[in-house]
Amino acid sequence: MRLASPKYILERPDLESVNSDNISNILKNDSKFVKKIFSLANQPKYVYWDKYKHKPVSGDLTLEEQWMLVSFLRDASAIETPIKSYPEGNYFKWIRLPNVDENLHQVDMLVGGGLFPKSRIPRGDREIYISRGVIEEAIASSQLEGAHTTRVAAKKMILEKIKPKNKSEQMIVNNYQAMLALEDDFKTRKLSKSMLFELHSVLTDKTIDKSEQGRFRRDKDEIVVEGDIGSDTYTSHIPPQESFLDIEIERLILYANDELQNKFVHPLIKAIFLHFWVGYLHPFTDGNGRLARALFYWYLLKKDYWTFSYIPISTLIKKSPVQYAMAYIYTEQDREDLTYFFDYQMRKISQAIADFGEYLTKQSSQNHQVEQIVSNEIVLNDRQRQLIFYFLSESNASTTTGSHATLNNVSRQTAAKDLSTLFDNKLIKSKKDGKYVRYYASDRLKKLSAPN
């Protein structure tokens, strides 16, 4: 296997001097100290030795002895997953941390209507929020995989259906099309090899050679996963050999279709495990990260976790790409402990839920503000209110009929009617821009919104 850069190896504690008798005595005689150590290592984040060594618990045990105790307690609490490691064949395991049930309840309330009831998202306007989530996820997930373009430029390209000019832009368009396909089609289907090939082809259209689509990677492809960690580039993962991949992809498909185990596993837990499993197996020559995140959404949408259509998780992962990579590395190199990856994902999901709640509150406030500004002029629908606020909040804001239609998932006829009504009431003005007619805030709208 060709390594393009040195393999990243986790720092290991020196356990040669560890006295196991000291650990045994602590376990037998000082339960408070044991609980304190276990809590420190697991909350608020699940940490590895490289982080734990900077915040030891004062007591009779050395740092190395404390870490050995942490490892012992983690092993005793671990639950096996169906995911196998290579080449050892050990099962990855995870720990059900104390905050897991609270986080899962938060997600269930989200879907069930407790936090974000459907009544809070008006029936006619839900497509607006879905469109926003799909666009943001498509952009961020592609940027995670190296797409070099700004969010503003990428969003304009999608909304105005501008033809991609390079590989980065094509990646974003592909991811957008894949997210739409998940919502419209894939979520109703069982996972299969053919569906994996189909989804992968959508994600990698015009970005990889056709010969690399419709097949899994082979050993001769010499694929390794590289990433920047700190100031250097490392090989962070060497995918398993093709013989292992061919067997395990079948088990992954069974697991995704709820056919591998009879016991119930919460859908969010399974979605996170599928995300990791795809990333670990790395079944294709390219596009594996995007595929892993797409299958995360696929499984949740298939299980009717409809609210995840609104929540772009990758926008948060993109803010901490090194932590995302390290979640994989910790899991793979610290005794197949999948808790590192699970804990990272759950924290990002919880943050995304909170951000979406704030977004809804902000939208409600914005709509009220717009109503106060123009209520005497015209009765606005929600699409028009959001557009007016966009014009008022950004100095160079503009839109076209096509971008307004795409963002709100409505026909061009409906979009044109929205804009025509605003134009007739002199709230927006138009200007020819090449083949487009672009709309801006009118001087009258700016005057209406100006402070008295």
LINHUJO-V42496 format. One record per residue. N is the residue number from 1. PSI is psi in whole degrees, -180 to 180 (none if undefined). Layout:
n psi
N PSI
N PSI
//
This chain:
n psi
1 126
2 129
3 117
4 -20
5 162
6 145
7 133
8 123
9 128
10 145
11 136
12 141
13 151
14 105
15 9
16 -35
17 5
18 132
19 106
20 -25
21 -38
22 -43
23 -42
24 -42
25 -42
26 -43
27 -37
28 -33
29 -9
30 74
31 -33
32 -42
33 -41
34 -47
35 -37
36 -44
37 -46
38 -40
39 -42
40 -37
41 -21
42 -16
43 145
44 -12
45 153
46 109
47 156
48 175
49 -40
50 -23
51 -38
52 -36
53 -17
54 -3
55 60
56 162
57 130
58 137
59 -158
60 -11
61 143
62 168
63 -46
64 -38
65 -39
66 -43
67 -38
68 -38
69 -43
70 -46
71 -40
72 -46
73 -38
74 -44
75 -37
76 -26
77 -6
78 148
79 132
80 143
81 171
82 2
83 125
84 147
85 160
86 138
87 -3
88 -34
89 10
90 154
91 132
92 146
93 167
94 163
95 132
96 91
97 158
98 -30
99 -1
100 -49
101 -38
102 -43
103 -41
104 -37
105 -40
106 -43
107 -43
108 -38
109 -36
110 -49
111 -38
112 -12
113 0
114 -45
115 -46
116 72
117 152
118 -26
119 -24
120 -23
121 100
122 139
123 -44
124 -11
125 0
126 -32
127 -29
128 -45
129 -36
130 -46
131 -44
132 -48
133 -44
134 -45
135 -47
136 -40
137 -43
138 -44
139 -51
140 -42
141 -37
142 -40
143 -33
144 -32
145 12
146 7
147 122
148 90
149 157
150 158
151 -42
152 -47
153 -40
154 -41
155 -41
156 -41
157 -43
158 -48
159 -36
160 8
161 43
162 135
163 131
164 140
165 -14
166 180
167 -41
168 -46
169 -36
170 -39
171 -43
172 -44
173 -43
174 -45
175 -37
176 -45
177 -37
178 -42
179 -39
180 -41
181 -35
182 -45
183 -38
184 -31
185 -58
186 -33
187 -17
188 -3
189 152
190 149
191 142
192 170
193 -43
194 -36
195 -38
196 -45
197 -41
198 -47
199 -41
200 -38
201 -37
202 -43
203 -27
204 13
205 127
206 12
207 -17
208 164
209 142
210 -29
211 -17
212 -4
213 154
214 15
215 156
216 158
217 157
218 162
219 -36
220 -16
221 -21
222 52
223 131
224 158
225 123
226 155
227 159
228 122
229 114
230 -134
231 2
232 160
233 131
234 158
235 115
236 -17
237 135
238 109
239 153
240 159
241 159
242 -31
243 -39
244 -43
245 -45
246 -35
247 -46
248 -27
249 -30
250 -39
251 -38
252 -43
253 -43
254 -43
255 -42
256 -29
257 12
258 36
259 2
260 -34
261 150
262 -23
263 150
264 135
265 133
266 136
267 -37
268 -38
269 -46
270 -39
271 -41
272 -41
273 -41
274 -41
275 -50
276 -44
277 -45
278 -45
279 -37
280 -47
281 -33
282 63
283 -18
284 169
285 -23
286 159
287 12
288 -37
289 -45
290 -39
291 -42
292 -44
293 -32
294 -41
295 -29
296 -49
297 -42
298 -48
299 -42
300 -40
301 -37
302 -33
303 14
304 29
305 70
306 -29
307 -22
308 -13
309 -24
310 -12
311 106
312 95
313 -37
314 -23
315 -31
316 -39
317 -38
318 -26
319 -15
320 59
321 -32
322 -41
323 -37
324 -47
325 -42
326 -30
327 -39
328 -46
329 -47
330 -44
331 -45
332 -37
333 -15
334 74
335 38
336 44
337 99
338 -8
339 -33
340 -49
341 -43
342 -45
343 -42
344 -48
345 -42
346 -38
347 -38
348 -39
349 -44
350 -41
351 -39
352 -39
353 -45
354 -41
355 -39
356 -38
357 -43
358 -37
359 -44
360 -43
361 -42
362 -42
363 -41
364 -43
365 -42
366 -44
367 -40
368 -41
369 -44
370 -41
371 -40
372 -33
373 -45
374 10
375 -29
376 -9
377 -42
378 147
379 120
380 146
381 174
382 -35
383 -43
384 -37
385 -46
386 -38
387 -43
388 -44
389 -38
390 -44
391 -37
392 -27
393 -18
394 127
395 -34
396 23
397 140
398 165
399 167
400 170
401 -42
402 -45
403 -37
404 -39
405 -44
406 -48
407 -39
408 1
409 48
410 169
411 160
412 -34
413 -45
414 -42
415 -43
416 -37
417 -42
418 -51
419 -37
420 -41
421 -44
422 -39
423 -44
424 -29
425 11
426 32
427 -20
428 161
429 160
430 156
431 135
432 132
433 87
434 -125
435 -3
436 156
437 118
438 141
439 142
440 168
441 135
442 163
443 -33
444 -41
445 -42
446 -37
447 -40
448 -36
449 -8
450 142
451 144
452 none
//
